[in-house]
Amino acid sequence: MTDDVDPKRRLQIQGTYNMRDLGGYVTQDGRRTRWGRLVRADSLHRLTSETSLQPILDYGIRTVIDLRKSRELQTLSNPFFGSDQVTYYHQNLTGDVHLRELADIPASAELVEAKRRTYPVVLDQRRSQVRETLSLLALPDSLPALFHCSAGADRTGLIAALVLGIAGVPQETIAEDYALSGRFLLARHLDDNPDISADDMTWQEYERQICPPDVILDALQDLEDRHGGIVGYAHAIGLSDAEIESIREAMVE
């Protein structure tokens, strides 16, 4: 990945670290994904006032989809729950068990390897939740929408990859978008670990530790091998042709 990131990509809203627009990506047929349609993000629990929420509302967001576990919601509540300004949905994408338990991965496995082995299991075992999330994004009046988990890297990364794939964005670009979480979450890592200096770690090093692009590429290859690609997977989990086309048309200029 280069150092160049479109300045419109990241939404720098105080209280978030990893909020970004999925617009501006070139598709395989030479078109581009639309700006201001879909936003991926980390947890919103730090947005504790109406003032802090206003930039998201000003961005036009109509729908917020929270992909976190139930206990995460109970501990760190979503400020849009019960909102009369956006439609809020909770889609517990991975269930309430630990991801390593879901994929039967030993605690000794390194983080990146655990993710590599977990993503295909989530896409296979949590088909209903994936389908419901994509179906919500296919609703005519749902966009602009924001979907998020805790860090905005894994659960959010999987949904972003599927949406971008349906839109016709090449896998290499999907992987670059996935890996951007490493760049933007480094600030959170440093805030959470004050004993670590910004001079001790680059965003490239942090990306390699938590979200190297080959991890999502492996998950996409698994979908290619088992379903013929992302669209084939979308069909397999029950998404209709009309819903797939709705997402594609809403996302692509």
C-alpha positions in Angstrom: 0.0 0.0 0.0 1.2 3.5 -0.8 1.1 6.4 1.6 -1.5 8.1 -0.6 -5.0 8.0 0.8 -7.8 10.1 -0.7 -8.4 12.9 1.9 -12.1 12.2 1.6 -11.6 8.6 2.7 -11.3 9.1 6.4 -14.0 10.9 8.4 -12.1 12.5 11.2 -14.8 12.6 13.9 -13.6 13.1 17.4 -14.3 10.0 19.4 -13.6 7.6 16.5 -10.4 6.3 15.1 -11.3 4.2 12.0 -14.3 5.8 10.3 -14.1 5.9 6.5 -16.1 6.2 3.4 -16.2 3.4 0.8 -16.4 5.7 -2.1 -13.9 6.4 -4.9 -12.8 2.9 -5.6 -12.4 1.9 -9.2 -14.4 -1.1 -10.3 -13.4 -3.8 -12.8 -15.4 -2.1 -15.5 -13.8 1.3 -14.9 -16.6 2.9 -12.9 -16.2 4.1 -9.3 -18.0 3.5 -6.0 -20.0 6.5 -4.9 -18.9 8.8 -2.1 -21.4 9.3 0.8 -23.2 6.0 0.4 -21.5 3.6 2.8 -19.4 4.4 5.8 -17.4 1.7 7.8 -16.4 2.5 11.4 -15.1 1.5 14.7 -17.2 1.7 17.9 -19.3 4.8 18.4 -19.6 4.6 22.2 -17.2 7.5 22.7 -19.7 9.8 21.0 -21.5 10.8 24.1 -23.2 14.1 23.2 -25.5 15.4 20.6 -22.7 17.6 19.4 -20.4 14.6 18.8 -23.2 12.8 16.9 -24.0 15.8 14.7 -21.1 15.3 12.1 -22.5 11.8 11.4 -26.0 13.1 10.9 -24.7 16.0 8.8 -23.0 13.4 6.6 -26.5 12.2 5.8 -26.5 8.8 7.6 -29.9 7.2 7.7 -29.1 3.8 9.0 -26.6 2.5 11.6 -25.8 -1.2 11.7 -24.0 -2.4 14.9 -22.2 -5.7 14.3 -20.9 -6.1 17.8 -21.7 -8.8 20.3 -24.5 -8.4 22.8 -22.2 -8.0 25.7 -20.3 -5.3 23.9 -23.5 -3.3 23.5 -24.3 -3.7 27.2 -20.8 -2.5 28.2 -20.3 0.2 25.6 -23.7 1.3 24.5 -24.4 2.7 21.0 -25.5 6.3 21.1 -27.9 5.8 18.2 -29.9 3.1 19.9 -33.4 4.4 20.2 -32.6 7.3 18.0 -35.4 9.1 16.2 -32.9 10.5 13.6 -31.5 7.3 12.2 -32.7 3.7 12.0 -30.6 1.5 14.2 -30.1 -2.2 13.8 -28.1 -4.7 15.8 -26.7 -7.6 13.8 -24.5 -9.8 16.0 -22.3 -10.9 13.2 -20.1 -13.4 15.0 -22.4 -14.5 17.9 -21.5 -14.2 21.6 -18.8 -16.8 21.7 -15.1 -15.8 21.3 -14.0 -15.9 17.7 -11.2 -18.4 18.5 -13.8 -20.6 20.0 -16.1 -20.3 17.0 -13.3 -21.5 14.7 -11.7 -23.9 17.3 -8.5 -22.0 17.3 -6.1 -22.5 20.2 -5.3 -19.5 22.4 -1.6 -19.9 21.5 -2.2 -19.1 17.8 -0.9 -15.7 16.7 -3.5 -13.0 16.0 -3.0 -12.8 12.3 -3.1 -16.6 11.9 -6.3 -16.7 14.1 -7.9 -14.2 11.8 -6.9 -16.1 8.7 -8.6 -19.2 10.0 -11.6 -17.4 11.5 -12.9 -15.3 8.6 -14.0 -18.3 6.4 -15.7 -19.9 9.5 -17.6 -16.7 10.2 -18.7 -16.4 6.6 -19.8 -20.0 6.6 -21.4 -20.4 10.0 -23.0 -17.0 10.4 -24.7 -16.9 7.0 -28.0 -15.7 8.4 -26.4 -12.7 10.0 -24.3 -11.8 6.9 -27.4 -12.1 4.8 -29.5 -9.9 7.1 -26.8 -7.3 7.1 -26.5 -7.2 3.3 -30.3 -7.2 3.0 -30.5 -4.1 5.1 -28.0 -2.4 2.9 -30.1 -3.4 -0.1 -33.2 -1.6 1.2 -34.1 1.4 -1.1 -34.2 3.9 1.8 -31.4 2.6 3.9 -28.5 4.6 2.4 -26.4 6.4 3.3 -25.6 3.8 6.0 -22.9 3.3 8.5 -21.9 -0.2 9.8 -19.4 -0.8 12.5 -18.0 -3.2 15.1 -15.5 -2.5 17.9 -12.3 -1.7 16.0 -13.9 -1.5 12.6 -11.3 -4.0 11.3 -12.6 -7.6 11.3 -16.4 -7.9 11.3 -16.7 -4.5 9.6 -13.9 -5.6 7.3 -15.8 -8.7 6.2 -19.0 -6.8 5.4 -17.0 -4.1 3.6 -15.2 -6.7 1.5 -18.5 -8.3 0.5 -20.2 -5.0 -0.5 -17.1 -3.9 -2.5 -17.0 -7.2 -4.2 -20.7 -7.0 -5.2 -20.0 -3.5 -6.5 -17.3 -5.0 -8.7 -14.2 -3.7 -6.9 -11.1 -5.8 -7.6 -9.8 -8.0 -4.8 -6.5 -6.1 -4.6 -8.4 -2.9 -3.9 -10.6 -4.6 -1.3 -7.4 -5.8 0.4 -6.0 -2.3 0.5 -9.2 -1.0 2.0 -9.1 -3.8 4.6 -5.5 -3.0 5.5 -6.2 0.7 6.0 -7.4 -0.2 9.5 -3.8 -0.7 10.5 -3.0 2.9 9.6 -5.9 4.5 11.5 -6.0 2.2 14.5 -2.4 2.8 15.4 -3.5 6.0 17.2 -5.9 3.9 19.3 -3.2 1.4 20.1 -0.9 4.2 21.2 -3.7 5.8 23.3 -4.4 2.5 25.0 -0.7 1.8 25.6 0.9 5.0 26.8 4.2 3.2 27.5 4.6 2.8 23.7 6.0 5.8 21.9 4.8 6.8 18.4 8.5 6.5 17.5 8.5 2.8 18.4 6.0 1.7 15.8 5.0 2.7 12.3 1.5 2.2 10.9 3.1 -0.3 8.4 4.3 -2.4 11.3 1.0 -2.2 13.1 -0.8 -3.2 9.8 1.4 -6.3 9.6 0.4 -7.2 13.2 -3.4 -6.8 12.9 -4.6 -6.6 9.3 -2.2 -7.5 6.6 -3.9 -7.6 3.2 -3.2 -11.2 2.5 -5.6 -12.2 5.3 -8.7 -10.9 3.6 -7.3 -12.1 0.2 -7.3 -15.6 1.7 -10.9 -15.3 2.8 -11.9 -14.1 -0.7 -10.0 -17.0 -2.3 -12.0 -19.3 -0.1 -15.2 -17.8 -1.4 -13.9 -18.2 -4.9 -13.0 -21.8 -4.3 -16.3 -22.7 -2.7 -18.8 -20.4 -4.3 -17.2 -19.0 -7.4 -16.7 -15.6 -5.8 -18.5 -13.0 -3.7 -21.6 -12.9 -5.8 -21.8 -16.6 -5.8 -21.6 -16.6 -2.0 -24.2 -13.9 -1.8 -26.6 -16.2 -3.7 -25.6 -19.1 -1.5 -26.6 -17.4 1.7 -30.0 -16.3 0.2 -29.5 -12.9 -1.2 -31.8 -12.4 -4.2 -30.7 -11.1 -7.6 -32.7 -7.9 -6.9 -30.9 -7.3 -3.6 -27.5 -7.8 -5.2 -28.4 -5.5 -8.0 -29.8 -2.9 -5.5 -26.4 -2.9 -3.6 -24.5 -2.6 -6.8 -26.6 0.2 -8.3 -26.5 2.1 -5.0 -22.8 1.8 -4.7 -21.5 2.4 -8.3 -21.7 5.6 -10.2 
